[in-house]
């Protein structure tokens, strides 16, 4: 896979850096943010006791993390169009390391929430700009394949993270996962410093905030960009709805310990990895739209299966997590092509498009995750999974509507 990636970079016709970034570097910088979302999931129920707080306050360490990503990606993409991909990634990774230390030293849940907001701002530079870097190097269909390979690799960390986080929680408490984040953040910063070379050679020197805003408005005026981005946002929100509810459903309703919960979360990640591999192998040959269609249908079927599980009152963890394998599989097939379509809507503004698409993806996920967690709180419906499943149903319907919109807008542009 690495040899193919390097070969394609070498033979492509665009201007290239003297030493183009390898697939493994892009995976490394992309993995930090999703790993930070997943590794401490098994500790969330225990953090309520550790900080003498509520489920809603602990959930804010996730929800505001996602909000911070959604807001910052709007700025990070255009900044990388102006100043280059490398410096923005390096500053982001440095901020991630500092904020990880602040997380470990947090004396209160409020301090931890604030540190998580900073951690999200730094960590998301990798996942946003890896997409822009790929788009710097490839045309749309090939970019979809390469994004598939990158996201397949970066999914391995989040797949293992809940398992590792559950074990760390048993031996070191809630801080165990955050120590791991700090060590990995330092390692990735070092890797990026020595090996991540610039790929954006179309920077407009002397451009100020006005130019950044004009670039963003240019992207926002493209209907096809919105269609692709809404697919990214809504299909991701199916997973984020599960992310917001599953830790509390698993702990409070199913009575699962942190280590067991972490194991079951790997079902989603395995599906996602397989979907990404499929994207990497065939997206260039088949095209982005068929990949999006097929990838959007799978979560629809999975959510229908989860609904049936609740109706039949099947209480085994597999009844909840096995359908989520197909949500992960569908996302792995759909998202690389949908992201490539969004970023390619205006190829010379790939950073701005990537940032805005990422903001839509994470912003919609943050809202969905927080809403589900709130509905599952002690004052609402703490003993049923229906609030989570209801949110997932709404998201799959919105995804299918957005998929149709892509077809409509692309046909209009081709006329």
C-alpha positions in Angstrom: 0.0 0.0 0.0 2.8 2.4 0.9 4.7 1.6 -2.3 1.6 2.3 -4.4 1.0 5.5 -2.6 4.6 6.7 -3.2 4.6 5.6 -6.8 1.4 7.5 -7.5 2.8 10.6 -5.9 5.9 10.4 -8.0 4.2 10.0 -11.3 1.4 12.5 -10.8 1.6 15.7 -12.9 1.2 18.4 -10.4 4.1 20.3 -8.8 5.5 18.1 -6.0 7.6 18.7 -2.8 11.1 17.4 -3.0 10.1 14.6 -0.7 6.3 14.0 -0.7 4.8 12.9 2.6 4.4 9.2 3.0 1.1 7.4 3.7 2.2 6.7 7.2 2.9 10.3 8.1 -0.6 11.2 7.0 -2.0 8.4 9.0 -0.1 9.5 12.1 -1.3 13.1 12.0 -4.8 12.0 11.3 -5.1 9.5 14.1 -4.6 11.9 17.0 -8.0 13.5 17.0 -10.2 10.3 16.7 -8.0 8.5 19.1 -8.6 11.3 21.6 -12.3 10.8 21.2 -12.3 7.1 21.7 -9.6 6.1 24.2 -11.3 7.5 27.3 -14.9 6.4 26.5 -14.7 3.4 28.9 -13.8 5.9 31.7 -16.7 8.3 31.2 -19.0 6.6 33.7 -16.2 6.4 36.3 -15.3 10.1 35.8 -18.8 11.1 37.1 -17.7 9.6 40.5 -14.0 10.8 40.2 -15.0 14.4 39.8 -18.2 14.2 41.9 -20.2 15.6 38.9 -23.0 14.6 36.6 -23.3 12.6 33.4 -24.1 15.7 31.4 -20.9 17.5 32.7 -18.7 14.5 31.8 -20.3 14.3 28.4 -19.3 17.9 27.8 -15.7 16.7 27.6 -16.8 15.0 24.4 -19.4 17.4 23.1 -17.3 20.5 23.5 -14.3 18.7 22.1 -16.4 18.1 19.0 -17.6 21.7 19.0 -14.1 22.9 19.2 -13.1 20.8 16.2 -16.1 22.1 14.2 -15.3 25.7 14.9 -11.5 25.5 14.4 -11.6 23.6 11.2 -13.4 26.5 9.5 -10.2 28.6 10.1 -7.5 25.9 9.8 -8.3 25.0 6.2 -8.1 28.6 4.9 -5.0 29.3 7.0 -3.3 26.3 5.4 -4.2 27.7 2.0 -2.5 30.9 2.9 0.5 29.8 5.0 0.9 26.1 3.9 0.0 22.8 5.4 3.2 22.1 7.3 3.3 25.1 9.7 -0.4 24.8 10.6 0.0 21.1 11.4 3.2 21.7 13.5 1.5 24.4 15.6 -1.5 22.3 16.0 0.4 19.3 17.3 2.4 21.5 19.7 -0.9 22.8 21.1 -2.2 19.3 21.4 0.8 18.3 23.6 0.5 21.3 25.9 -3.3 20.8 26.3 -2.8 17.1 27.1 -0.6 18.1 30.0 -3.4 20.4 31.2 -5.9 17.6 31.0 -3.8 15.5 33.3 -3.4 18.3 35.8 -7.1 19.3 35.7 -8.4 19.6 39.4 -12.0 19.9 38.4 -14.3 18.8 35.6 -14.6 22.4 34.4 -10.8 22.6 34.0 -10.8 19.3 32.1 -13.5 20.5 29.8 -11.5 23.7 29.0 -8.3 21.7 28.4 -10.2 19.3 26.1 -11.4 22.3 24.0 -7.7 23.3 23.4 -6.7 19.7 22.8 -9.4 19.4 20.1 -8.2 22.6 18.4 -4.6 21.3 18.1 -5.4 17.7 17.3 -7.8 18.4 14.5 -5.2 20.0 12.3 -4.0 16.6 11.3 -7.3 15.1 10.2 -8.4 18.2 8.3 -5.1 18.9 6.5 -4.4 15.3 5.6 -7.4 15.5 3.3 -6.1 18.8 1.8 -2.6 17.3 1.4 -4.1 14.3 -0.5 -6.1 16.7 -2.7 -2.9 18.7 -3.4 -1.5 15.5 -4.9 -4.4 13.9 -6.7 -7.5 14.4 -8.8 -11.0 13.7 -7.4 -11.5 9.9 -8.0 -7.9 9.1 -7.1 -8.1 11.3 -4.0 -11.1 9.3 -2.9 -9.0 6.1 -3.0 -6.1 7.7 -1.2 -8.3 9.1 1.5 -9.8 5.7 1.9 -6.3 4.3 2.5 -5.4 7.1 5.0 -8.6 6.7 6.9 -8.3 2.9 7.0 -4.9 3.3 8.6 -6.0 6.0 11.0 -8.9 3.8 12.1 -6.6 1.2 13.7 -5.7 3.5 16.6 -9.3 4.4 17.5 -10.3 0.7 17.1 -7.8 -0.3 19.7 -8.2 2.8 21.8 -11.4 1.8 23.8 -9.8 -1.6 24.6 -6.6 0.0 25.8 -8.5 2.7 27.5 -10.6 0.2 29.4 -7.5 -1.6 30.6 -5.8 1.6 31.6 -8.9 2.7 33.5 -8.7 -0.5 35.6 -5.1 0.1 36.6 -4.6 3.9 36.5 -8.1 5.4 36.6 -9.4 8.0 34.2 -6.0 9.6 33.7 -4.5 6.5 32.1 -6.0 7.3 28.7 -4.7 10.9 28.9 -1.2 9.8 29.7 -1.4 7.8 26.4 -2.6 10.9 24.5 0.4 12.9 25.8 2.9 10.3 24.8 1.4 9.8 21.3 1.1 13.6 20.8 4.8 14.1 21.5 5.7 11.2 19.1 3.5 12.6 16.3 4.9 16.1 16.7 8.4 14.7 16.2 7.4 12.7 13.2 5.7 15.7 11.6 8.6 18.0 12.3 11.1 15.8 10.6 9.1 14.2 7.8 6.0 16.3 6.9 7.0 18.5 3.9 5.0 21.2 2.3 2.5 20.2 -0.5 0.7 23.5 -1.1 2.5 25.5 -3.7 -0.4 27.8 -4.6 -0.3 30.0 -1.6 -1.2 33.6 -2.2 1.5 35.7 -0.6 0.3 38.8 1.3 -3.3 37.6 1.6 -5.1 38.7 4.8 -8.2 37.8 6.7 -10.3 39.4 3.9 -8.9 36.9 1.4 -9.5 34.0 3.8 -13.1 35.0 4.2 -13.6 35.4 0.4 -12.2 32.0 -0.2 -14.6 30.5 2.4 -17.5 32.4 0.8 -16.5 31.1 -2.6 -16.7 27.5 -1.4 -20.0 28.1 0.5 -21.7 29.3 -2.7 -21.3 26.0 -4.4 -24.5 23.8 -4.0 -22.6 20.6 -4.9 -20.2 21.3 -2.1 -23.1 21.5 0.4 -24.6 18.3 -1.0 -21.4 16.3 -0.5 -20.7 17.9 2.9 -24.2 17.2 4.2 -23.7 13.5 3.3 -20.5 13.6 5.3 -22.2 15.3 8.2 -25.4 13.2 8.5 -23.8 9.8 7.9 -21.1 10.6 10.4 -23.8 11.7 12.9 -25.3 8.2 12.8 -22.0 7.1 14.5 -21.8 10.2 16.8 -25.4 9.5 18.0 -24.1 6.0 19.1 -21.0 7.6 20.6 -23.1 9.9 22.7 -25.4 7.2 24.1 -23.5 3.9 24.0 -21.1 4.5 27.0 -24.1 5.2 29.3 -26.3 2.5 27.8 -23.5 -0.1 28.1 -22.7 0.9 31.7 -26.1 1.8 33.1 -28.5 -0.5 31.2 -26.4 -3.5 30.1 -24.1 -3.4 33.2 -20.9 -3.8 31.2 -17.5 -3.0 32.9 -15.1 -0.6 31.1 -12.8 -3.3 29.7 -15.8 -5.2 28.1 -17.3 -2.1 26.7 -14.0 -1.2 25.1 -13.9 -4.6 23.4 -17.4 -4.2 21.9 -16.5 -0.8 20.5 -14.0 -2.5 18.2 -16.9 -3.8 16.1 -17.5 -0.4 14.7 -13.9 0.3 14.0 -13.4 -3.1 12.2 -16.3 -2.3 10.0 -14.8 1.2 9.2 -11.4 -0.3 8.4 -12.9 -2.8 6.0 -15.0 -0.1 4.4 -12.0 2.1 4.0 -10.0 -0.7 2.4 -12.8 -1.3 -0.1 -12.8 2.5 -0.9 -9.0 2.4 -1.4 -9.2 -0.5 -3.8 -12.2 0.4 -6.0 -13.2 4.1 -5.5 -11.1 5.3 -8.4 -12.4 2.7 -10.8 -16.1 2.9 -9.8 -16.4 6.6 -9.1 -17.4 8.6 -6.0 -21.2 8.6 -6.5 -21.8 4.8 -6.6 -19.5 4.5 -3.5 -21.6 7.1 -1.7 -24.9 5.4 -2.6 -23.8 2.0 -1.4 -22.1 3.3 1.7 -25.3 5.3 2.7 -27.6 2.3 2.4 -25.7 0.1 4.9 -26.2 2.4 7.9 -29.9 2.6 7.0 -30.2 -1.2 7.2 -28.1 -1.3 10.4 -30.3 1.3 12.1 -33.4 -0.6 11.1 -31.9 -3.7 12.7 -31.2 -1.9 16.0 -34.8 -0.6 16.0 -36.0 -4.2 15.7 -33.7 -5.3 18.5 -35.3 -2.7 20.8 -38.8 -3.7 19.7 -38.0 -7.4 20.5 -36.3 -6.3 23.8 -33.1 -8.3 23.1 -30.7 -7.3 25.9 -27.4 -8.9 24.8 -24.6 -6.5 23.9 -24.1 -8.2 20.5 -27.6 -7.2 19.5 -26.5 -3.6 19.9 -23.0 -3.7 18.6 -23.2 -6.1 15.7 -25.5 -3.8 13.6 -23.0 -1.0 14.4 -20.4 -3.0 12.5 -22.4 -2.2 9.3 -22.6 1.5 10.3 -18.8 1.5 10.4 -18.6 -0.4 7.1 -21.0 2.0 5.4 -19.1 5.1 6.7 -15.8 3.6 5.6 -17.2 3.2 2.1 -19.1 6.4 1.9 -17.0 9.0 3.7 -13.8 9.0 1.6 -15.8 9.6 -1.6 -18.1 12.2 0.0 -15.1 14.0 1.5 -13.2 13.9 -1.9 -16.3 15.3 -3.6 -16.6 18.2 -1.1 -12.9 19.0 -1.3 -12.9 18.8 -5.1 -15.8 21.2 -5.5 -13.1 24.0 -5.7 -9.8 22.3 -6.2 -7.6 25.5 -5.8 -9.3 26.1 -2.4 -8.9 22.5 -1.1 -7.9 23.7 2.4 -11.0 25.9 2.8 -13.3 23.2 1.4 -11.7 20.6 3.7 -12.0 22.8 6.7 -15.6 23.7 6.1 -16.6 20.1 5.3 -14.8 18.9 8.5 -16.6 21.6 10.5 -20.0 20.4 9.1 -19.0 16.8 9.9 -17.9 17.3 13.4 -20.4 20.1 14.2 -23.3 17.9 13.3 -21.8 15.1 15.2 -21.3 17.3 18.3 -24.9 18.4 18.3 -26.2 14.9 17.8 -23.9 13.4 20.5 -24.7 16.0 23.0 -28.5 15.8 22.4 -28.4 12.0 22.8 -26.4 12.2 26.0 -28.8 14.8 27.4 -31.8 12.7 26.6 -30.2 9.7 28.3 -29.3 11.8 31.4 -30.8 11.1 34.8 -33.6 13.6 34.3 -34.8 12.3 31.0 -34.8 8.6 29.8 -31.8 6.9 31.5 -33.2 3.4 31.1 -34.0 3.1 27.4 -31.9 3.3 24.2 -34.7 4.8 22.1 -33.5 8.4 22.3 -30.2 7.3 20.7 -31.9 5.1 18.1 -34.4 7.9 17.2 -31.5 10.3 16.5 -29.9 7.6 14.3 -33.1 7.2 12.3 -33.3 10.9 11.6 -29.7 11.0 10.5 -30.0 8.1 8.0 -33.0 9.7 6.4 -31.2 13.0 6.1 -28.2 11.2 4.6 -30.3 9.6 1.8 -31.9 13.0 1.0 -28.5 14.5 0.7 -27.3 11.7 -1.6 -30.1 12.5 -4.0 -29.2 16.2 -3.8 -25.6 15.3 -5.0 -27.1 13.7 -8.2 -29.4 16.7 -8.8 -26.7 19.3 -8.5 -24.0 17.4 -10.5 -26.5 17.0 -13.3 -27.2 20.7 -13.3 -23.5 21.6 -13.4 -23.0 19.2 -16.4 -25.7 20.8 -18.5 
